[in-house]
Amino acid sequence: MTAPGTDPENDTPASTFRLGRRVRHWLAGAGVATLAAALGITLAVRGGATPACAAPPTGSTVHKGKASFYDAGRSGGTCSFPGPPADGLYVALGASQYSGSAACGSYLEVSGPKGTVQVMVMDQCGGCGPNKIDLSDEAFAKIADRAQGIAPVTYRAVVNPPLDGGLTFRMKRGASKYWFAVQVGNHGNPLRSVEAKGPGGGFRKAARQVDNYWTVEDGIGPGPYTIRVTDVYGRQATATGIRLVTKQVQRTTVSLASPATPSISPSPSPSAAPSSTPTESVAPTTTVEALAGAAPLDRPRC
């Protein structure tokens, strides 16, 4: 069983993330080899570095493996979510399928000796090899007896899972007009890209970080922002009016799985904010376009 994940925004950041921040600054003035020699360490994220050939589960591929279970508590795991899903059904993946946070927010259907459960990817499992997953206590109990400890399972991606509400956006603490950092939530399918622009500017491609935030290092101004999200199946949605307010969930009703232009709902999500900062509902405008079918794009060939 793995230890619960740690949200680096919840005022108790893990030492791994503190080290990562220091390393980014040191790399500006020193080579990787020099730094490694000086520190005598191997740099890695929780659970190990992302393998060269890594990708989250997608499409209709069925994976056969084993499942154990753990309890993340109130943590949102290495995906840095405000907290676990309200239903308590989540999963941690090994490094190759977690894929440096690329699997965050996607869903799996897991089948075991007792039944089947749908779970959200929320965490990286440090001790999980290929095709080994770590389910929440609640999820494991639905597919096997907890007394087993480990159970044989099959699992596959849930393409376009039904979701409660639409895309959400959460600006990271420390984000400013000079440093853009946003987390996209409630997207269902794994994300391929996030692009953003401020007033009067063009779209800039954001870089995915291991803590499940997307950043533009030199910033794109004070906002409000227009953010374009594309999933691995080519479905794309664009939200406007996203404001520079940190640690708060900004909601829309647009879904990557629904090729339509829906209205906006200001109602808050019940699972949005276990943190101490009150959650603020906002009403950005949104559009969505279905660009492709269910075949994942740009999947690595291993």
C-alpha positions as CSV (number, residue, x, y, z in Angstrom):
1,M,0.0,0.0,0.0
2,T,1.3,3.5,-0.8
3,A,1.4,6.5,1.5
4,P,-1.3,9.2,0.8
5,G,-0.3,11.8,-1.7
6,T,0.4,15.4,-0.7
7,D,-1.0,18.6,-2.1
8,P,1.9,21.1,-2.3
9,E,-0.7,23.9,-1.9
10,N,-2.1,22.8,1.4
11,D,0.6,24.5,3.6
12,T,2.3,21.2,4.2
13,P,4.3,20.6,1.1
14,A,6.3,17.3,0.8
15,S,10.0,17.5,0.8
16,T,10.0,16.2,-2.8
17,F,8.3,19.3,-4.0
18,R,10.5,21.6,-1.9
19,L,13.5,19.9,-3.5
20,G,12.0,20.3,-6.9
21,R,11.6,24.0,-6.5
22,R,15.2,24.4,-5.4
23,V,16.4,22.3,-8.3
24,R,14.6,24.5,-10.9
25,H,16.5,27.6,-9.5
26,W,19.9,25.8,-9.3
27,L,19.6,24.5,-12.8
28,A,19.7,28.0,-14.2
29,G,23.4,28.3,-13.1
30,A,24.7,24.8,-13.1
31,G,24.6,21.7,-15.3
32,V,22.7,18.6,-14.3
33,A,25.8,16.5,-14.0
34,T,27.5,19.1,-11.8
35,L,24.4,19.5,-9.6
36,A,24.0,15.7,-9.2
37,A,27.7,15.3,-8.3
38,A,27.5,18.1,-5.7
39,L,24.4,16.7,-4.1
40,G,25.1,13.0,-4.5
41,I,21.4,12.3,-5.3
42,T,19.2,11.1,-8.1
43,L,16.5,13.6,-8.9
44,A,13.0,12.0,-9.0
45,V,9.4,12.7,-8.3
46,R,7.4,10.8,-5.8
47,G,7.5,7.1,-6.8
48,G,10.3,7.6,-9.3
49,A,11.0,9.5,-12.5
50,T,8.6,9.2,-15.4
51,P,9.7,6.3,-17.7
52,A,10.8,7.3,-21.2
53,C,7.9,5.4,-22.7
54,A,4.9,6.4,-20.6
55,A,1.2,7.1,-21.2
56,P,-2.0,6.9,-19.3
57,P,-4.6,4.2,-20.1
58,T,-6.7,5.3,-23.1
59,G,-9.1,3.9,-25.7
60,S,-10.5,0.4,-25.3
61,T,-7.3,-1.4,-24.3
62,V,-7.9,-3.8,-21.4
63,H,-5.0,-4.1,-18.9
64,K,-4.6,-7.2,-16.6
65,G,-2.9,-6.8,-13.3
66,K,-3.3,-6.6,-9.5
67,A,-4.8,-4.0,-7.1
68,S,-4.0,-3.1,-3.5
69,F,-5.7,-0.4,-1.5
70,Y,-4.8,2.7,0.5
71,D,-6.4,5.8,2.2
72,A,-5.4,9.3,1.0
73,G,-7.3,11.0,3.7
74,R,-8.2,14.6,2.8
75,S,-5.3,14.9,0.4
76,G,-5.8,15.3,-3.4
77,G,-2.8,13.1,-4.1
78,T,0.1,13.9,-6.3
79,C,-2.4,15.4,-8.8
80,S,-2.8,18.3,-6.3
81,F,-6.6,18.3,-6.3
82,P,-8.3,20.2,-3.5
83,G,-9.3,16.8,-2.1
84,P,-10.5,13.3,-3.1
85,P,-13.7,12.8,-5.1
86,A,-16.8,13.0,-2.9
87,D,-17.7,9.4,-3.5
88,G,-14.2,8.3,-2.3
89,L,-13.6,6.2,-5.4
90,Y,-10.1,7.0,-6.7
91,V,-6.9,5.2,-7.8
92,A,-3.1,5.6,-7.8
93,L,-1.1,4.4,-10.8
94,G,2.5,3.3,-11.3
95,A,4.9,5.8,-12.8
96,S,4.5,4.6,-16.4
97,Q,0.7,5.0,-16.5
98,Y,0.6,8.0,-14.2
99,S,2.9,9.5,-16.9
100,G,4.1,12.6,-15.0
101,S,0.5,13.6,-14.1
102,A,-0.9,13.0,-17.7
103,A,-3.4,10.5,-16.2
104,C,-4.7,12.9,-13.6
105,G,-8.5,13.5,-13.6
106,S,-9.1,10.6,-16.0
107,Y,-11.2,7.6,-15.1
108,L,-10.8,3.8,-15.1
109,E,-13.2,0.9,-15.0
110,V,-11.7,-1.7,-12.7
111,S,-13.1,-5.3,-12.4
112,G,-12.2,-7.8,-9.7
113,P,-13.5,-11.0,-8.1
114,K,-16.6,-9.3,-6.6
115,G,-17.6,-6.7,-9.2
116,T,-16.7,-3.5,-11.1
117,V,-16.1,0.1,-10.0
118,Q,-15.3,3.4,-11.8
119,V,-12.5,5.4,-10.2
120,M,-10.8,8.7,-10.8
121,V,-7.0,8.9,-11.2
122,M,-5.7,11.0,-8.3
123,D,-2.3,9.8,-7.3
124,Q,0.9,8.2,-8.2
125,C,1.7,4.8,-6.6
126,G,5.4,4.7,-5.6
127,G,5.5,1.0,-5.2
128,C,3.5,0.0,-8.3
129,G,5.1,-1.6,-11.3
130,P,3.5,-2.0,-14.7
131,N,-0.2,-3.0,-14.4
132,K,-0.3,-2.7,-10.6
133,I,-2.7,-0.2,-9.2
134,D,-3.6,1.1,-5.8
135,L,-7.4,1.7,-5.2
136,S,-9.0,3.6,-2.4
137,D,-10.4,1.6,0.5
138,E,-14.0,2.2,-0.8
139,A,-13.2,1.2,-4.3
140,F,-11.3,-1.9,-3.4
141,A,-14.2,-3.1,-1.2
142,K,-16.5,-3.0,-4.3
143,I,-14.3,-5.4,-6.3
144,A,-12.7,-7.7,-3.7
145,D,-12.6,-8.6,0.0
146,R,-10.3,-6.2,1.9
147,A,-8.9,-9.2,3.8
148,Q,-7.2,-10.3,0.5
149,G,-4.9,-7.3,0.5
150,I,-4.2,-7.7,-3.1
151,A,-6.6,-8.9,-5.8
152,P,-6.4,-9.8,-9.5
153,V,-8.1,-7.2,-11.7
154,T,-8.6,-6.0,-15.2
155,Y,-9.0,-2.3,-16.0
156,R,-9.4,0.0,-18.9
157,A,-10.0,3.7,-19.6
158,V,-13.5,5.2,-19.4
159,V,-13.8,7.3,-22.5
160,N,-16.0,10.4,-22.1
161,P,-17.2,9.4,-18.6
162,P,-20.4,11.0,-17.3
163,L,-19.5,14.0,-15.1
164,D,-21.3,16.2,-12.6
165,G,-20.8,19.7,-14.1
166,G,-18.2,20.9,-16.6
167,L,-14.6,21.9,-16.7
168,T,-13.1,23.7,-13.7
169,F,-10.1,25.9,-13.5
170,R,-7.9,26.6,-10.4
171,M,-5.0,29.1,-10.4
172,K,-2.1,28.0,-8.3
173,R,-0.9,29.9,-5.3
174,G,1.8,32.2,-6.4
175,A,0.4,32.7,-9.9
176,S,0.6,36.2,-11.2
177,K,0.7,38.3,-14.4
178,Y,4.4,37.2,-14.6
179,W,3.8,33.5,-14.0
180,F,0.8,31.7,-15.3
181,A,-0.2,28.4,-13.6
182,V,-3.6,26.7,-13.8
183,Q,-5.1,23.3,-13.0
184,V,-7.9,22.0,-15.2
185,G,-10.4,19.8,-13.5
186,N,-13.5,17.7,-14.2
187,H,-12.3,16.9,-17.8
188,G,-12.8,13.1,-17.7
189,N,-10.5,12.2,-20.5
190,P,-6.7,12.6,-20.2
191,L,-5.6,16.0,-21.4
192,R,-3.2,16.4,-24.4
193,S,-2.6,20.2,-24.2
194,V,-3.6,23.4,-22.5
195,E,-3.2,26.8,-24.2
196,A,-4.0,30.2,-22.7
197,K,-4.0,33.9,-23.6
198,G,-4.6,37.2,-21.9
199,P,-6.4,40.3,-23.3
200,G,-4.9,41.3,-26.6
201,G,-2.5,38.4,-26.8
202,G,-2.3,35.2,-28.8
203,F,-2.5,31.7,-27.4
204,R,0.5,30.4,-25.6
205,K,1.1,26.7,-25.0
206,A,1.3,25.8,-21.3
207,A,3.7,23.2,-20.1
208,R,2.4,20.3,-18.0
209,Q,4.1,20.0,-14.6
210,V,4.4,16.9,-12.4
211,D,2.0,18.4,-9.8
212,N,-0.8,18.6,-12.5
213,Y,-0.6,22.3,-13.1
214,W,0.0,23.9,-16.5
215,T,2.4,26.8,-16.6
216,V,3.7,29.6,-18.8
217,E,6.9,30.6,-17.1
218,D,7.0,34.3,-18.2
219,G,3.3,34.8,-17.7
220,I,0.5,36.1,-20.0
221,G,-0.6,39.2,-18.0
222,P,-3.1,39.8,-15.3
223,G,-6.1,38.3,-17.0
224,P,-8.9,37.6,-17.4
225,Y,-7.8,34.6,-19.5
226,T,-9.0,32.5,-22.3
227,I,-8.0,28.9,-21.9
228,R,-8.2,26.3,-24.6
229,V,-8.2,22.6,-23.5
230,T,-7.7,19.6,-25.8
231,D,-7.9,16.0,-24.7
232,V,-6.1,12.9,-26.0
233,Y,-9.0,12.1,-28.4
234,G,-8.9,15.5,-30.0
235,R,-11.9,17.1,-28.3
236,Q,-11.4,20.7,-27.6
237,A,-13.1,23.3,-25.4
238,T,-12.4,27.0,-24.9
239,A,-13.3,29.0,-21.8
240,T,-13.1,32.8,-21.4
241,G,-13.2,35.0,-18.4
242,I,-11.0,32.9,-16.2
243,R,-9.7,35.3,-13.5
244,L,-6.4,35.6,-11.6
245,V,-7.8,34.4,-8.3
246,T,-5.7,31.7,-6.6
247,K,-6.7,28.5,-4.8
248,Q,-10.3,28.9,-5.9
249,V,-12.3,26.7,-8.3
250,Q,-13.8,28.5,-11.2
251,R,-16.5,26.5,-12.8
252,T,-18.1,26.1,-16.2
253,T,-20.7,23.7,-17.6
254,V,-18.8,22.9,-20.8
255,S,-17.8,19.3,-21.2
256,L,-15.2,17.9,-23.6
257,A,-17.5,15.0,-24.1
258,S,-20.4,17.1,-25.3
259,P,-20.0,18.8,-28.7
260,A,-22.3,21.8,-27.9
261,T,-22.2,25.3,-26.4
262,P,-23.9,25.0,-23.1
263,S,-25.1,27.7,-20.7
264,I,-23.2,28.5,-17.6
265,S,-24.0,27.3,-14.1
266,P,-22.8,29.3,-11.1
267,S,-23.6,26.6,-8.6
268,P,-20.7,25.2,-6.6
269,S,-19.5,21.6,-6.8
270,P,-20.0,19.7,-3.5
271,S,-16.5,18.2,-3.7
272,A,-14.7,21.4,-4.7
273,A,-13.0,22.7,-1.6
274,P,-11.8,20.7,1.4
275,S,-9.1,23.4,1.8
276,S,-9.5,26.3,4.3
277,T,-9.9,28.9,1.5
278,P,-13.5,29.5,0.6
279,T,-14.5,28.4,-2.9
280,E,-15.7,31.1,-5.3
281,S,-18.1,30.4,-8.1
282,V,-17.6,32.3,-11.3
283,A,-19.3,32.3,-14.7
284,P,-16.8,32.3,-17.6
285,T,-18.2,31.9,-21.1
286,T,-17.4,28.7,-22.9
287,T,-17.4,26.9,-26.2
288,V,-16.6,23.3,-27.1
289,E,-15.8,21.5,-30.3
290,A,-15.6,17.8,-31.0
291,L,-12.5,17.5,-33.2
292,A,-12.1,13.7,-33.4
293,G,-13.4,10.3,-32.5
294,A,-12.4,8.0,-29.7
295,A,-8.9,7.0,-31.0
296,P,-6.2,8.6,-28.8
297,L,-3.8,10.9,-30.5
298,D,0.0,11.0,-30.1
299,R,0.2,7.9,-28.0
300,P,3.9,6.8,-27.6
301,R,4.8,3.6,-29.4
302,C,6.6,1.3,-26.9
